[in-house]
Amino acid sequence: MINYSVFHVEQFGHGKLEANDLPENKKVIINDHDGHYDVYECDSDDEAERIANWYVSAVYESYPDEAAIVKQNPRYFTVEIVECEQ
């Protein structure tokens, strides 16, 4: 699996506005469960989806609850947390 972290452009949120100058067709935005937005550079909707799937598996790999990526549109994804029963 490709490590898409090299395509990371910026993180914003919690009072900080998006500052990159990438056109909409050259980026994917992933909204994590904590209100941060990560922007990655990509060239296609398929690549955007691969980045989002990588993101949830890489970033939430050791998270105690189950995390899933939800496609809001081809270039915008959110992370949904499902609490595990104890």
Phi and psi restraints in degrees (value plus and minus 20) as a CYANA .aco file:
   2 ILE   PHI     -91.2   -51.2
   2 ILE   PSI     121.3   161.3
   3 ASN   PHI    -109.6   -69.6
   3 ASN   PSI      80.2   120.2
   4 TYR   PHI     -98.1   -58.1
   4 TYR   PSI     -18.2    21.8
   5 SER   PHI     -80.2   -40.2
   5 SER   PSI     -44.3    -4.3
   6 VAL   PHI     -88.0   -48.0
   6 VAL   PSI     -36.8     3.2
   7 PHE   PHI    -113.5   -73.5
   7 PHE   PSI     -17.1    22.9
   8 HIS   PHI     -86.9   -46.9
   8 HIS   PSI     111.7   151.7
   9 VAL   PHI    -124.8   -84.8
   9 VAL   PSI     -68.1   -28.1
  10 GLU   PHI    -187.0  -147.0
  10 GLU   PSI     144.9   184.9
  11 GLN   PHI    -142.1  -102.1
  11 GLN   PSI     116.4   156.4
  12 PHE   PHI    -160.0  -120.0
  12 PHE   PSI     155.1   195.1
  13 GLY   PHI     103.8   143.8
  13 GLY   PSI     155.6   195.6
  14 HIS   PHI      33.6    73.6
  14 HIS   PSI      28.9    68.9
  15 GLY   PHI      75.7   115.7
  15 GLY   PSI     -35.9     4.1
  16 LYS   PHI    -117.9   -77.9
  16 LYS   PSI     107.9   147.9
  17 LEU   PHI    -108.3   -68.3
  17 LEU   PSI     137.9   177.9
  18 GLU   PHI     -80.5   -40.5
  18 GLU   PSI     113.1   153.1
  19 ALA   PHI    -142.2  -102.2
  19 ALA   PSI     -27.3    12.7
  20 ASN   PHI     -93.5   -53.5
  20 ASN   PSI     142.7   182.7
  21 ASP   PHI    -133.0   -93.0
  21 ASP   PSI       3.4    43.4
  22 LEU   PHI     -89.9   -49.9
  22 LEU   PSI     117.7   157.7
  23 PRO   PHI     -87.9   -47.9
  23 PRO   PSI     137.2   177.2
  24 GLU   PHI     -76.6   -36.6
  24 GLU   PSI     -52.7   -12.7
  25 ASN   PHI    -102.5   -62.5
  25 ASN   PSI     -13.3    26.7
  26 LYS   PHI    -140.9  -100.9
  26 LYS   PSI      -5.8    34.2
  27 LYS   PHI    -167.2  -127.2
  27 LYS   PSI     140.7   180.7
  28 VAL   PHI    -148.7  -108.7
  28 VAL   PSI     120.2   160.2
  29 ILE   PHI    -134.7   -94.7
  29 ILE   PSI     111.8   151.8
  30 ILE   PHI    -140.3  -100.3
  30 ILE   PSI     101.2   141.2
  31 ASN   PHI    -115.2   -75.2
  31 ASN   PSI      93.0   133.0
  32 ASP   PHI     -97.9   -57.9
  32 ASP   PSI     157.0   197.0
  33 HIS   PHI     -90.6   -50.6
  33 HIS   PSI     -31.0     9.0
  34 ASP   PHI    -127.8   -87.8
  34 ASP   PSI     -11.4    28.6
  35 GLY   PHI      69.4   109.4
  35 GLY   PSI     -10.8    29.2
  36 HIS   PHI    -114.8   -74.8
  36 HIS   PSI     130.2   170.2
  37 TYR   PHI    -137.2   -97.2
  37 TYR   PSI     105.5   145.5
  38 ASP   PHI    -126.9   -86.9
  38 ASP   PSI     113.5   153.5
  39 VAL   PHI    -130.6   -90.6
  39 VAL   PSI     109.6   149.6
  40 TYR   PHI    -143.5  -103.5
  40 TYR   PSI     122.8   162.8
  41 GLU   PHI    -101.6   -61.6
  41 GLU   PSI     115.1   155.1
  42 CYS   PHI    -175.3  -135.3
  42 CYS   PSI     143.6   183.6
  43 ASP   PHI    -129.0   -89.0
  43 ASP   PSI     -30.1     9.9
  44 SER   PHI    -170.5  -130.5
  44 SER   PSI     143.7   183.7
  45 ASP   PHI     -84.1   -44.1
  45 ASP   PSI     -56.7   -16.7
  46 ASP   PHI     -84.1   -44.1
  46 ASP   PSI     -62.7   -22.7
  47 GLU   PHI     -85.8   -45.8
  47 GLU   PSI     -57.7   -17.7
  48 ALA   PHI     -78.7   -38.7
  48 ALA   PSI     -62.4   -22.4
  49 GLU   PHI     -88.6   -48.6
  49 GLU   PSI     -57.9   -17.9
  50 ARG   PHI     -83.7   -43.7
  50 ARG   PSI     -60.2   -20.2
  51 ILE   PHI     -83.9   -43.9
  51 ILE   PSI     -63.9   -23.9
  52 ALA   PHI     -82.3   -42.3
  52 ALA   PSI     -63.1   -23.1
  53 ASN   PHI     -85.7   -45.7
  53 ASN   PSI     -60.5   -20.5
  54 TRP   PHI     -81.0   -41.0
  54 TRP   PSI     -64.8   -24.8
  55 TYR   PHI     -75.2   -35.2
  55 TYR   PSI     -70.9   -30.9
  56 VAL   PHI     -87.3   -47.3
  56 VAL   PSI     -54.5   -14.5
  57 SER   PHI     -95.0   -55.0
  57 SER   PSI     -56.7   -16.7
  58 ALA   PHI     -98.9   -58.9
  58 ALA   PSI     -66.9   -26.9
  59 VAL   PHI     -96.9   -56.9
  59 VAL   PSI     -55.3   -15.3
  60 TYR   PHI    -124.7   -84.7
  60 TYR   PSI      -4.2    35.8
  61 GLU   PHI     -75.9   -35.9
  61 GLU   PSI     -63.1   -23.1
  62 SER   PHI    -124.2   -84.2
  62 SER   PSI      -7.2    32.8
  63 TYR   PHI     -88.6   -48.6
  63 TYR   PSI     119.3   159.3
  64 PRO   PHI     -89.2   -49.2
  64 PRO   PSI     -42.8    -2.8
  65 ASP   PHI    -126.6   -86.6
  65 ASP   PSI     147.4   187.4
  66 GLU   PHI     -97.9   -57.9
  66 GLU   PSI     113.0   153.0
  67 ALA   PHI    -138.5   -98.5
  67 ALA   PSI     121.6   161.6
  68 ALA   PHI    -154.8  -114.8
  68 ALA   PSI     128.7   168.7
  69 ILE   PHI    -115.2   -75.2
  69 ILE   PSI     116.4   156.4
  70 VAL   PHI    -139.9   -99.9
  70 VAL   PSI     104.1   144.1
  71 LYS   PHI    -102.4   -62.4
  71 LYS   PSI      93.7   133.7
  72 GLN   PHI    -108.4   -68.4
  72 GLN   PSI     -58.0   -18.0
  73 ASN   PHI    -176.5  -136.5
  73 ASN   PSI     155.6   195.6
  74 PRO   PHI     -79.1   -39.1
  74 PRO   PSI     -39.3     0.7
  75 ARG   PHI    -143.5  -103.5
  75 ARG   PSI      -7.6    32.4
  76 TYR   PHI    -159.7  -119.7
  76 TYR   PSI     104.2   144.2
  77 PHE   PHI    -149.0  -109.0
  77 PHE   PSI     132.2   172.2
  78 THR   PHI    -144.4  -104.4
  78 THR   PSI     134.8   174.8
  79 VAL   PHI    -121.2   -81.2
  79 VAL   PSI     108.5   148.5
  80 GLU   PHI    -131.7   -91.7
  80 GLU   PSI     111.2   151.2
  81 ILE   PHI    -123.6   -83.6
  81 ILE   PSI     110.7   150.7
  82 VAL   PHI    -133.7   -93.7
  82 VAL   PSI      94.9   134.9
  83 GLU   PHI     -87.1   -47.1
  83 GLU   PSI     114.5   154.5
  84 CYS   PHI    -103.5   -63.5
  84 CYS   PSI     126.2   166.2
  85 GLU   PHI     -92.7   -52.7
  85 GLU   PSI     121.1   161.1
